[in-house]
């Protein structure tokens, strides 16, 4: 009986931190779509100003046949990506305009991670 209690205590000590850590993640893949932590993208309150900034900059619109949704991978050539100014938050992503939609893109994979609405 005493051995069972010791084993249970050891298992609880090992499993609890792992379970707590797993619950802290907000980014990852969910049902085939990428979920992005809003802290890494453009914050909700910054989105209208950021869209106005993109219009003022006259960023060219790249047209694709697919719908513009999170998870879409853009082509290697033909699309120009731009740095997000610090005034709209520090982000590892770059932006461009696709089918009239401003999007944030992960530069290494060219995957859309946020459609800025």
C-alpha positions in Angstrom: 0.0 0.0 0.0 2.8 2.4 0.9 4.6 1.7 -2.4 1.4 2.6 -4.3 1.2 5.9 -2.5 4.9 6.7 -3.4 4.4 5.8 -7.0 1.2 7.9 -7.2 3.0 10.9 -5.6 5.9 10.6 -8.1 3.6 10.3 -11.0 1.6 13.4 -9.9 4.9 15.3 -9.6 5.9 14.4 -13.1 2.6 14.7 -14.9 1.3 17.9 -13.3 3.9 20.4 -14.7 3.7 18.8 -18.1 -0.1 19.2 -18.1 0.1 22.8 -16.9 2.7 23.7 -19.5 0.6 22.2 -22.3 -2.4 24.4 -21.3 -0.3 27.6 -21.5 0.3 27.3 -25.3 -2.0 29.4 -27.5 -0.3 28.8 -30.8 -0.3 25.6 -32.8 -2.3 23.6 -35.2 -6.0 22.9 -34.7 -8.0 20.9 -37.1 -5.6 21.7 -40.0 -5.7 25.5 -39.4 -3.0 27.4 -37.7 -4.0 29.2 -34.5 -2.0 32.4 -33.9 -1.5 34.0 -30.5 -2.9 37.6 -31.0 0.2 38.9 -29.1 2.4 37.9 -32.1 0.1 39.6 -34.7 -1.5 43.0 -35.0 -3.6 43.7 -31.9 -7.3 44.2 -32.3 -7.1 47.9 -31.4 -4.3 48.5 -33.8 -5.9 46.9 -36.9 -7.8 49.9 -38.2 -4.7 52.1 -38.1 -2.6 49.4 -39.6 -5.0 48.9 -42.5 -4.9 52.7 -43.1 -1.1 52.6 -43.0 -1.1 49.9 -45.7 -3.4 51.9 -47.9 -1.3 55.0 -47.5 1.8 53.0 -48.4 0.1 51.9 -51.6 1.2 48.3 -51.2 0.6 46.4 -54.4 -2.2 43.8 -54.4 -1.2 40.3 -55.3 -4.0 38.1 -56.7 -4.2 34.4 -56.1 -6.9 31.9 -57.2 -7.4 30.5 -53.6 -9.4 32.1 -50.8 -7.3 34.2 -48.5 -7.4 32.3 -45.2 -5.0 31.6 -42.4 -2.8 28.6 -43.4 -2.6 29.4 -47.1 1.0 29.3 -48.3 1.9 32.0 -50.8 4.1 31.4 -53.8 7.9 31.8 -53.6 8.0 34.4 -56.4 5.9 37.4 -57.3 4.9 38.5 -53.8 6.6 41.3 -52.0 6.7 41.1 -48.2 7.1 44.2 -46.0 8.2 44.7 -42.4 5.6 45.7 -39.9 6.4 49.1 -38.3 7.2 49.0 -34.6 4.3 51.4 -34.0 1.9 48.5 -34.6 3.6 46.1 -32.3 6.7 43.9 -32.4 6.0 40.9 -34.5 8.1 38.3 -36.2 5.8 38.4 -39.2 5.8 40.5 -42.4 2.8 41.8 -44.3 1.5 42.0 -47.8 -1.8 42.4 -49.6 -3.5 39.4 -51.2 -6.8 39.6 -53.1 -7.5 43.0 -51.4 -6.8 41.6 -47.9 -4.0 42.7 -45.7 -2.3 39.6 -44.3 0.6 38.8 -41.9 2.9 36.1 -43.2 5.5 33.9 -41.6 8.5 34.8 -43.7 10.3 31.5 -43.7 7.3 29.4 -44.8 5.3 32.1 -46.5 2.2 30.9 -44.7 -0.6 33.4 -43.8 -0.9 33.6 -40.1 -3.3 36.5 -39.7 -5.8 38.2 -42.0 -6.0 41.8 -40.7 -9.6 42.7 -40.7 
